[in-house]
Structure formats: C-alpha cells, structure tokens
Amino acid sequence: MLERFFKLKQHGTTVKTEAIAGCTTFITMCYVVFVVPEMLSATGMDRGALFVATCLVAGLSSIVMGLYANWPVGLAPGMGLNAFFAYAVVLGMGYSWEQAMGAVFWGGIGFMLLSIFKVREWIINSIPKGLRIGITAGIGLFLALIGLKNSGIVVADPGTIVGLGNITSFAPVMASLSLFLILALSYRNMKSAVLVSIAVITAIALGFGDVQYTGIVAAPPSIMPIFGKLDIMGALNPDMIGVIVAFMFVNLFDTTGTLIAVGDKAGLADENGKMENMSKAMVTDGTSSWIGAIMGAPTVTTYVESASGVAVGGRTGLTAVFVGLLFLLSLFLSPLAGMVPGYATAGALMYVAVLMTSSLGSMEWSDLTEAGPVVITTIMMPLSFSIANGIALGFIAYPVIKLLAGRVKEVSVSVWALAIMFALKFVIFGI
C-alpha cells in the first residue's frame, strides 16, 4: 500500500530509508517546539497552549504535505515570521495577539489563493532576485537582534540607542555558548546541532539552579486559551494591510526557495526543471497557515532543515509523514519544553540569522541599482524593528533607483504595483 501510494520504487527509496529520513529531519527541526512557545509567550499567549499548537500544527501540516503533495519536507511555524508576529506586530505596533493572528489568517488565505490560481509563479518570476535576497537577509538580522536582546547581550541605551549589556552575567554567557556550540557542531556536520545545544545549555542551567526540574513526560496542556481566539475582522483594519502583505509575501519567498532547494536535492525536478507537485506543496503550505492561525500558531512554512532528511535518502511524502507523527508524539513532552530557558533558544535564533544572512553572498554588488535596494531592505528591518517596513522601503526604493538610473525597463509591473501600494500605505496610514 505504501509503495503504491508514495511511489517508493519510482523514487528509488524504501520504507526504512524514508523512516530514517523522517527521524533525521525531525531531529534537525524539533527545536521549534522549544523556541516558538518561548518567543510567542512574550505577547501574553499561554506558553503551554503554544507548545500544543506548535506540535499539532507542525505534525498535521507535515502529514498533509506527505499525503497530498508527496514531498519529503517538514512544516512548522516559521522562525522569522514568529519574530515579526511577536516583537514587531504585537509588542512594537501595539496590536493584540488576537488581531495579529487574524492577519496571519488573511495572509494564509491570500497565499493559498495565489497558489491555487497560479499567480505566485508570475509574482516570483517578476520580483528581482536582489529584493528576495534582501528580504531573507533582513529577516536574519531581525532574528539576530531579537536573540541578542532576549539574552541581554544587547540592551537599550538612551545615548546610543543600543549598547552592550553585562556580557559576563549568566544569561549572556549561556546564550553565547549556545551559539558557539551550534556553529561548531554544524561545521562538524552534526544534524542535531541546535537540539544538542539547547539540551546542553538547559542542563547547565539546571545544574546552577537557574531552572527547576519538572519532569519529562506528561499529558499535553490545554490548547483552549489560544484556540479559535484570532480576531479575523479586527485584522482588516487598514493599518494592518502592510502586516498582512508581509505575512503573505515573506512566506511566499521563503516557501518557494525552500521547496526549490529541497526538491532539487530530492530529484523531484524533471528534464525541463519543473518540480513534481509543486502547486500541491504550495497549496498545502498556504492552507496550513490559515488553519494554524485558528489553532493559535503563526504562519506555517516549509523548513530548509528538510534537506537533512533528503541527504540521507528521503525522496517521498512518507518522510514528511514520519516527521509529522514524531511532532504529534512530542505533545507529551511539555514539562521538558517548559524547562528550557530563553537564553538556551537565543543561540538558535542567532544561528538561523547566520544562515539567512549568508544569502547576501550571491548578490552582484557591482550593480548599485541592485545593491542599494538590497541594503535598504536588509538594514531597515532590524533598525525599524519591522519586517513589513523593511520590505515596503525596499520595494519603493527599487523602481525609483532604476527610474533615475535610466533602467526603468528592468522594473516589472508587479514591482511597480507593490511599490505604489506600499507608498500609499505610508502616505495615508503612516507606519
């Protein structure tokens, strides 16, 4: 039955290989069940409920990806968009988490419709590579700033805006050690580097009495404090248009890039370079986002860590099904998740920042009409503490610079449309 459904022989794999691949992918991305609740609890959301929502959404969406699209990729709430949700939209802009979750809902609906009606190909193909690089790198710097702030390495300073915290105190030292461990272990090709780092730092915190042991296995907490509490109509406030667009387009770029990269490694492209079931994979991602919002988990996206499972032989959706089942089993590990201190996950945020900012290496820096908008997009995300504003300013800068440089023919209709929309947002609604 599994052979016929997943076409295992056609893809040159077996049930055993897919199971190993699923376990490998899960180990590399299961840190989300520790990091996401820690990050989002800053908004006032119940941490236990967030843990349950994260496990459920990651588990169910990965299983659907495997069964519907037959792709060997795992899904979970995205790190960059979680940071945007918590620190920019809720804590920065002052919206309630219910309204922000409503924006996630509409962003997911929009992404799903773009996928169903195949508009996403037109958008992706018409938006310049530089802006996509800038968005990825900018989110990386945004995550780095959050990790540094949460660990106390960087603090507010009225004289210089930001300053160096007391880096010899326990939390900054542990956060730094967490990052160093992840980078060193990843260099040594340890697939579970992030998970190992979180475990080591948590163990050290236990040894120093900074956290208390509360057990490992228990019945899952209730999800009801956040389930169905999103404010769908409140998110239609005109001021939140940029937020919804940010959720939708960042997920669009992130998902497309991940699927292309993982699909290539899994041999899912035909002789013309067309990816097998790409549309189904995109629809799954978009649908997971708005359903996840109902359950209380922000934007769901495909995880590039799925490449680790592909590297050990994962080729079909059976890999994703195993990933999903393991996430569902994680529901019973809530006491363990509750013991993880914030500084143990700060290293993971900074590590993801390293991976995302590395995209700047593929830029053609000699072309200033391309490099300028990239730098604007990248630096304005952390400096304005808003992914949405960074995207908006980058899209406005790109066509204006091209126009003034006499290269307006290089600007697509979709980029002009988005630039005008973002400009009107600033003029009419402000930030």
ABEGO torsion letter per residue (X at the ends): XAAAAAGAAAAGBBAAAAAAAAAAAAAAAAAAAAAAAAAAAAAGBBAAAAAAAAAAAAAAAAAAAAAAAGBBBBBBBBAAAAAAAAAAAAAAAGBBAAAAAAAAAAAAAAAAAAAAAGAAAAAAAABBAAAAAAAAAAAAAAAAAAAAAAAGABBBBAAAGBBBBBAABAAAAAAAAAAAAAAAAAAAGBAAAAAAAAAAAAAAAAAAGABBBAEABBBBBBAAAABGABBAAAAABAAAAAAAAAAAAAAAAAAAAAAAAAAAAAGABBAAGBBBGAAAAAAAAAAAAAAAAAAGBBBBBBBAAAAAAAAAGBABAAAAAAAAAAAAAAAAAAAAAAABBAAAAAAAAAAAAAAAAAAAAABBAABAAAAAAAAAAAAAAAAAGBAAAAAAAAAAAAAAAAAAAGAAAABBAAAAAAAAAAAAAAAAAEX
